[in-house]
Amino acid sequence: MRILIYFEPKRRNQKIYEGVRVRKSLKGACELNGISYTSDPRESYDIAHFVGVRDEEVINEALLKKAPVIISALMCENDPDAAMLVQKGEVPTLAPRTLRILNRVTLIIVPTEDGRIILKHAGVETPIRVLSEGVNLSRFDPTNELEKQIFLRYYHLEKSRKLVVSVGVYDKEAGLHDLVNIARKRPDSEFYFFGRKKGWFMPRVVRRVLKVAPKNCHFQPIVDDDVYRSALLNANVFFVPSYVKAGTVSFLDAMAAKCQIIARESAVYADMLTNKKEAHICKTTSECEKKLGSFLDGKLESTVDAAYELAQTVDLKKVGMALKDIYDSLYYFGGLS
């Protein structure tokens, strides 16, 4: 049994963005569990596993070969090349093309039960399994001072400065206006937002927000894996101000780095994190500001230990074992057990 694990970003500078990280996690899970895989659709394979629906041509080729096709969904909502949800009002939905592709494949894997409910509500009829994308805990070592220095040297920062890290897309739903306003009130801290435009065009409202950002609020493109990982290892807070669902893989990286998560409720799948246990989850912008400030001032209890324990339950070895069961069921028995 051989698995095709495929995701090909459509743009440059995709070295660490969410779709690539999920692809890397799937490969790592296979390697840890002795599962043979390839990334080349020209080679022979028995099952095809995709990250998102952008690679429709390769998906169609796999379907023509009568190979079972799996799609990992809702793990990379910050990545324009892998994101699926369309936000219309308060209810996430799917574009017609995305729904059409999802209803042609064999199986969809989502990271949370809430994600499964969202897809069903959007019209998905394909079987859906809940399984995290997993996280490689060995990549994050808070005691590794050399690795922590990478980010500080890259951006010429003082180690004494408090650091808040966010990721997302440069659009009006990312909460950038709120991030700027909070940063303006916290001149003692540095705020870094890493993201990428959906295309060459950046909305005018976003350009205005970036133009008035204070000096301690830095809007950056996607950076290399070691720089981003070092940022998380240095950060006091992983802050998610987004008004729409954020990528679960980025939450997992923050959990593995033992970085405190403070997030807007609308950005988090309902059953992924528990408020005041693995994260501080906020309903409003004012609550985000209050909790972020309280944590930076040492007045809010940390949840990083519980979050790390949760990350341990979805390390790549365990996820790979569950993946193997799914692959075996499709390959040997023609369906899910």
SVG drawing of the C-alpha trace seen along z (x, -y; Angstrom):
<svg xmlns="http://www.w3.org/2000/svg" viewBox="-27 -56 50 62">
<polyline fill="none" stroke="black" stroke-width="0.4" points="0.0,0.0 1.4,-3.4 -0.1,-6.8 0.1,-9.9 0.4,-12.9 -0.1,-15.9 -0.3,-19.7 1.3,-22.1 1.2,-25.8 0.3,-28.1 2.4,-31.0 6.0,-31.5 7.3,-31.9 5.2,-29.1 8.0,-27.4 6.1,-27.3 2.5,-28.3 -0.3,-26.1 -0.9,-23.9 2.8,-23.0 2.9,-22.4 0.0,-20.0 1.6,-18.2 4.8,-17.9 2.8,-16.5 1.1,-13.9 4.4,-12.7 5.9,-12.7 3.0,-10.7 3.5,-8.1 7.3,-7.9 6.8,-7.3 4.3,-4.5 6.0,-2.7 3.5,-3.9 4.9,-4.1 4.1,-7.3 5.1,-9.5 4.6,-13.1 4.8,-12.5 1.4,-11.8 3.3,-10.3 4.4,-7.4 2.2,-4.5 0.0,-4.8 -3.1,-3.2 -4.7,-6.0 -4.5,-9.7 -4.5,-12.2 -4.8,-15.9 -4.6,-19.1 -7.4,-21.3 -9.1,-21.3 -6.9,-23.6 -5.2,-20.6 -8.4,-19.6 -6.5,-18.3 -4.5,-15.8 -7.7,-14.9 -9.5,-14.1 -6.6,-11.9 -6.8,-9.9 -10.5,-9.5 -10.1,-8.3 -7.6,-5.7 -10.4,-4.5 -8.1,-5.2 -9.7,-6.2 -9.3,-10.0 -9.0,-11.7 -9.0,-15.4 -7.8,-17.0 -10.1,-20.0 -10.4,-23.1 -6.9,-22.8 -5.4,-25.6 -7.9,-28.4 -5.2,-31.1 -3.7,-29.8 -5.3,-31.0 -4.0,-27.9 -5.7,-25.5 -8.6,-27.4 -12.1,-26.3 -14.6,-28.2 -16.4,-31.3 -17.8,-33.5 -21.3,-34.9 -22.6,-36.5 -22.1,-34.4 -22.3,-31.0 -19.3,-29.6 -20.2,-28.0 -18.4,-26.6 -18.0,-27.9 -19.9,-25.8 -16.7,-24.5 -15.3,-23.4 -18.6,-21.7 -18.6,-19.9 -15.1,-18.5 -15.7,-17.5 -18.8,-15.5 -16.8,-13.6 -14.1,-12.2 -14.1,-9.1 -13.4,-10.6 -12.9,-14.0 -10.8,-14.4 -11.4,-17.4 -9.6,-18.4 -12.7,-18.9 -16.3,-17.8 -17.3,-21.4 -15.6,-21.3 -17.6,-18.2 -20.9,-20.0 -19.9,-23.0 -19.2,-20.9 -22.5,-18.9 -24.4,-22.1 -22.8,-23.5 -24.1,-20.5 -21.2,-17.9 -22.5,-14.4 -19.1,-12.6 -18.2,-10.6 -16.2,-12.7 -13.8,-11.6 -12.5,-13.7 -8.7,-13.5 -6.2,-16.2 -3.4,-17.0 -1.0,-16.3 2.1,-18.2 5.8,-17.3 6.6,-18.2 10.3,-17.5 10.5,-20.6 9.7,-22.9 12.2,-23.1 11.8,-26.1 15.1,-25.4 17.1,-25.7 18.6,-29.1 20.4,-29.0 17.1,-28.4 15.4,-31.2 18.1,-33.6 17.2,-33.1 14.1,-35.4 15.7,-38.0 18.7,-38.3 16.6,-38.3 14.6,-41.3 17.2,-42.9 15.0,-42.7 15.9,-42.9 15.2,-39.8 13.7,-41.9 10.8,-43.1 7.5,-41.3 6.4,-39.7 2.9,-39.0 2.7,-36.9 -0.2,-36.5 -0.7,-34.8 -3.4,-35.2 -4.4,-36.8 -4.2,-40.4 -7.9,-41.0 -10.6,-42.8 -11.7,-39.8 -8.3,-39.2 -8.8,-41.7 -5.9,-43.8 -7.6,-47.1 -8.0,-45.6 -4.4,-44.4 -3.2,-47.9 -5.3,-49.5 -4.1,-47.1 -0.5,-47.5 -0.8,-51.3 -1.9,-50.9 1.0,-48.5 4.2,-50.4 6.1,-48.0 5.5,-45.1 6.3,-44.1 3.5,-42.8 4.3,-40.7 1.7,-39.6 2.8,-37.1 0.6,-36.6 0.0,-36.7 -2.4,-38.5 -5.0,-36.4 -3.7,-37.8 -1.8,-40.8 -4.6,-43.1 -4.8,-44.2 -8.1,-45.8 -7.9,-49.5 -9.2,-49.3 -6.3,-47.0 -3.8,-49.3 -5.2,-52.1 -4.8,-50.0 -1.2,-49.1 -0.4,-52.7 -1.4,-54.0 0.2,-51.1 2.5,-52.2 6.2,-51.4 5.8,-48.4 3.3,-46.7 5.0,-44.9 3.3,-43.4 5.4,-40.8 5.3,-38.3 5.6,-34.6 9.1,-33.8 11.2,-30.6 10.3,-27.8 13.2,-28.3 12.4,-32.0 8.7,-31.4 9.3,-28.6 11.8,-30.8 9.2,-33.5 6.8,-31.2 9.4,-30.0 10.1,-33.7 6.5,-34.9 4.6,-35.6 1.3,-35.4 0.0,-33.8 -2.9,-36.2 -5.7,-35.4 -7.9,-38.4 -9.6,-37.0 -13.4,-37.3 -13.4,-34.0 -12.1,-30.5 -8.3,-30.3 -6.1,-27.4 -5.9,-24.7 -2.3,-23.9 -1.1,-27.3 -2.9,-26.7 -1.1,-23.4 2.3,-25.0 1.7,-27.6 0.6,-24.8 3.7,-22.8 5.9,-25.9 4.2,-26.5 3.1,-29.9 0.0,-31.4 -3.0,-31.4 -5.5,-34.3 -8.0,-34.2 -11.3,-35.6 -14.1,-33.1 -15.1,-33.3 -11.7,-32.2 -11.7,-28.9 -13.6,-25.7 -15.9,-25.2 -14.5,-21.9 -10.8,-22.5 -9.9,-24.6 -11.6,-25.1 -11.7,-28.7 -9.5,-29.2 -8.1,-25.7 -6.0,-25.5 -6.5,-29.1 -8.2,-32.4 -11.0,-32.8 -12.7,-36.2 -16.1,-37.2 -15.3,-40.8 -12.5,-43.1 -12.5,-44.8 -12.2,-41.4 -9.3,-40.5 -7.6,-43.7 -8.2,-43.3 -7.0,-39.7 -4.0,-40.3 -3.0,-43.2 -3.6,-41.3 -1.5,-38.4 1.4,-40.6 1.2,-42.3 1.4,-38.9 -2.2,-39.2 -3.8,-36.4 -3.2,-32.7 -1.2,-30.8 -2.8,-27.9 0.3,-26.7 0.8,-23.5 -2.8,-22.2 -2.4,-23.3 0.8,-21.3 -0.8,-18.3 -3.5,-18.5 -0.9,-18.8 0.7,-15.6 -2.5,-13.7 -2.1,-14.5 1.6,-14.0 2.5,-12.6 3.1,-9.1 -0.5,-8.8 -2.0,-10.6 -0.1,-8.2 -1.6,-5.2 -5.1,-6.5 -4.2,-7.4 -2.9,-3.9 -6.3,-2.5 -8.1,-4.7 -5.7,-3.8 -6.0,-0.1 -9.7,-0.2 -9.9,-1.9 -7.2,0.3 -7.9,3.8 -11.7,3.6 -12.8,1.0 -14.4,-1.3 -14.1,-2.5 -14.3,-0.1"/>
</svg>
